[in-house]
Amino acid sequence: MKNNMKNLLTFNLVLLLAISLHAQQRVFPIVKNYGGIFEIPNAVEKPDSSLNYNIVVEVFSGSEKPAELNYALNNVARLINLHAIGGVSKKKIKVVVAIHGEAAYTLMQNDQYKVKYKTDNPNLALYKALDEAGVQLFVCGQSLIARQIDSTKLIPEIKIATSMLTVVSTHQLKGYAFFKF
C-alpha cells in the first residue's frame, strides 16, 4: 500500500513538472506589457508577412469594473502582438483606433476618472504603450459631447475626431480591415 501511494505521488510530481515545463509564458513583441499572447510554433495558418496590415478598430466597450483594465483596449494590443508573433514586422502594421461609447470614459485624465469612478484610471499606461507602438488613437467628438466629457481633460495620446463613424468610413474606404471590440 505504501509503495502504491509513493508511486502515485511520484507520478503526480513528474506529471506536474512536465506540465509546468511545457507551459508557455505570454510575450509582448510590440505593445510592451499589454496584449500578451502565446507563441504557436506549429501553427499552419499565420499572417502573411509580405502584406501591409492596415487595420481600423472601433472600441466602444466600457469596463464592468472601472478599476480594471478595459478588455477591448487590451484586445487592440493583442491584435498587434498577434500579427508580430506571426511574422509581420512592426513597420507593416498600421492600426487606427476609433473610441466611442462607454470606452470614451477611459480617455479621461486620472483626476477626472477618479471623480467619476472613485478609483484610478487603470488604462493610462496601456494608452501610452499603444501610442509608443505607433497606434493612432481617436475619440469620437460626438461621444465627448453626449457623455459630457471635457475635451481639455483627455489624456495626451488622444486626438479628437468628428466622429467614430467618420474615422471608420474614411479608413475603410482607404482599404483598412475593420474590427469592432
C-alpha positions as CSV (number, residue, x, y, z in Angstrom):
1,M,0.0,0.0,0.0
2,K,2.8,2.4,0.9
3,N,4.6,1.7,-2.4
4,N,1.4,2.4,-4.3
5,M,1.0,5.7,-2.6
6,K,4.6,6.6,-3.1
7,N,4.4,5.6,-6.8
8,L,1.3,7.7,-7.2
9,L,2.9,10.7,-5.5
10,T,6.0,10.3,-7.7
11,F,3.9,10.0,-10.8
12,N,1.9,13.1,-10.0
13,L,5.0,15.2,-9.2
14,V,6.6,14.1,-12.5
15,L,3.4,14.9,-14.4
16,L,3.2,18.3,-12.7
17,L,6.8,19.1,-13.6
18,A,6.2,18.1,-17.2
19,I,3.2,20.3,-17.5
20,S,4.9,23.3,-15.9
21,L,7.9,22.9,-18.2
22,H,5.6,22.8,-21.2
23,A,3.6,25.8,-20.0
24,Q,4.3,28.9,-22.0
25,Q,4.8,32.5,-21.0
26,R,2.9,35.4,-22.6
27,V,5.0,37.5,-24.9
28,F,4.7,41.2,-25.8
29,P,6.6,41.7,-29.1
30,I,5.4,45.2,-30.0
31,V,3.0,46.6,-27.3
32,K,5.1,46.1,-24.2
33,N,3.4,44.8,-21.1
34,Y,-0.1,44.6,-22.7
35,G,-1.9,42.3,-25.0
36,G,0.2,39.3,-24.0
37,I,0.0,36.4,-26.4
38,F,1.4,32.9,-26.7
39,E,3.8,31.7,-29.5
40,I,2.2,28.9,-31.6
41,P,5.3,27.4,-33.3
42,N,3.2,24.6,-35.0
43,A,0.6,27.0,-36.5
44,V,0.0,26.4,-40.2
45,E,-2.2,29.4,-40.7
46,K,-0.2,32.6,-40.0
47,P,-0.4,36.2,-41.0
48,D,1.3,36.9,-44.4
49,S,4.5,38.8,-43.6
50,S,4.6,40.2,-47.2
51,L,1.4,42.2,-46.6
52,N,0.8,45.6,-45.1
53,Y,-1.7,45.3,-42.3
54,N,-3.8,48.4,-42.2
55,I,-6.5,48.0,-39.6
56,V,-9.1,50.3,-38.1
57,V,-10.6,49.3,-34.8
58,E,-13.9,50.5,-33.3
59,V,-13.6,50.4,-29.5
60,F,-16.9,51.0,-27.7
61,S,-17.0,48.7,-24.7
62,G,-16.5,50.0,-21.3
63,S,-15.2,48.0,-18.3
64,E,-17.7,46.4,-16.0
65,K,-15.3,47.2,-13.2
66,P,-13.7,50.7,-13.6
67,A,-10.7,49.7,-11.5
68,E,-9.8,47.0,-14.1
69,L,-8.1,47.4,-17.4
70,N,-10.5,47.7,-20.3
71,Y,-10.6,44.4,-22.1
72,A,-11.4,45.9,-25.5
73,L,-8.4,48.2,-25.4
74,N,-6.1,45.3,-24.3
75,N,-7.5,43.4,-27.3
76,V,-6.1,46.1,-29.6
77,A,-2.7,45.4,-28.1
78,R,-3.3,41.6,-28.6
79,L,-4.2,42.2,-32.3
80,I,-0.9,44.0,-32.9
81,N,1.2,41.5,-30.9
82,L,-0.5,38.5,-32.7
83,H,0.5,39.8,-36.1
84,A,4.0,40.4,-34.9
85,I,4.4,36.9,-33.4
86,G,3.1,35.6,-36.7
87,G,6.0,37.2,-38.5
88,V,4.7,40.6,-39.6
89,S,7.2,43.4,-38.9
90,K,6.2,46.5,-36.9
91,K,6.6,48.7,-39.9
92,K,3.9,46.7,-41.8
93,I,1.3,47.0,-39.1
94,K,-0.7,50.3,-39.1
95,V,-3.6,50.5,-36.6
96,V,-6.1,53.3,-36.1
97,V,-8.5,53.1,-33.2
98,A,-11.8,55.0,-33.1
99,I,-13.1,55.2,-29.5
100,H,-16.6,56.0,-28.5
101,G,-19.5,54.9,-26.3
102,E,-18.6,53.7,-22.8
103,A,-15.0,53.4,-23.8
104,A,-14.7,57.2,-24.1
105,Y,-14.6,57.4,-20.3
106,T,-11.3,55.5,-20.3
107,L,-9.7,58.5,-22.0
108,M,-10.1,60.8,-19.1
109,Q,-7.1,62.1,-17.1
110,N,-6.7,60.3,-13.8
111,D,-8.2,63.1,-11.7
112,Q,-11.4,63.2,-13.8
113,Y,-11.6,59.4,-13.9
114,K,-11.2,59.3,-10.1
115,V,-14.1,61.8,-9.6
116,K,-16.4,59.7,-11.8
117,Y,-15.4,56.2,-10.6
118,K,-13.7,56.7,-7.2
119,T,-10.6,54.8,-8.5
120,D,-7.5,55.5,-10.5
121,N,-7.7,55.1,-14.3
122,P,-6.1,51.7,-15.0
123,N,-5.9,52.3,-18.7
124,L,-3.4,55.2,-18.8
125,A,-0.3,53.1,-19.2
126,L,-2.0,51.0,-21.9
127,Y,-2.8,54.1,-23.9
128,K,0.8,55.2,-23.6
129,A,2.0,51.7,-24.7
130,L,-0.3,51.8,-27.7
131,D,0.9,55.3,-28.7
132,E,4.5,54.2,-28.4
133,A,3.7,51.3,-30.7
134,G,2.5,53.7,-33.3
135,V,-1.2,53.3,-32.9
136,Q,-3.3,56.3,-34.0
137,L,-5.9,56.9,-31.2
138,F,-9.0,59.0,-31.9
139,V,-12.1,59.7,-29.8
140,C,-15.5,60.4,-31.2
141,G,-16.3,64.1,-30.7
142,Q,-20.0,63.2,-30.7
143,S,-19.4,60.8,-27.7
144,L,-17.5,63.5,-25.8
145,I,-20.5,65.9,-26.1
146,A,-23.1,63.2,-25.4
147,R,-21.3,61.9,-22.4
148,Q,-20.3,65.4,-21.2
149,I,-16.6,64.6,-21.1
150,D,-14.4,67.7,-21.0
151,S,-12.2,67.6,-24.1
152,T,-9.5,69.6,-22.3
153,K,-9.2,66.8,-19.7
154,L,-8.3,64.0,-22.0
155,I,-5.0,62.1,-21.9
156,P,-2.4,63.5,-24.3
157,E,-2.2,60.4,-26.6
158,I,-5.7,61.0,-27.9
159,K,-6.8,63.1,-30.8
160,I,-10.4,64.2,-31.3
161,A,-12.3,63.2,-34.4
162,T,-15.6,64.5,-35.8
163,S,-17.0,61.0,-35.0
164,M,-16.2,57.3,-34.8
165,L,-18.3,56.8,-37.8
166,T,-16.2,59.1,-40.0
167,V,-12.9,57.6,-38.8
168,V,-14.1,54.1,-39.6
169,S,-15.7,55.0,-43.0
170,T,-12.7,57.0,-44.1
171,H,-10.2,54.3,-43.3
172,Q,-12.4,51.5,-44.7
173,L,-12.5,53.5,-48.0
174,K,-8.7,53.6,-47.8
175,G,-8.6,49.8,-47.7
176,Y,-8.3,49.2,-43.9
177,A,-9.6,46.0,-42.4
178,F,-12.3,46.6,-39.8
179,F,-12.5,45.2,-36.3
180,K,-15.0,46.0,-33.5
181,F,-14.3,45.5,-29.8
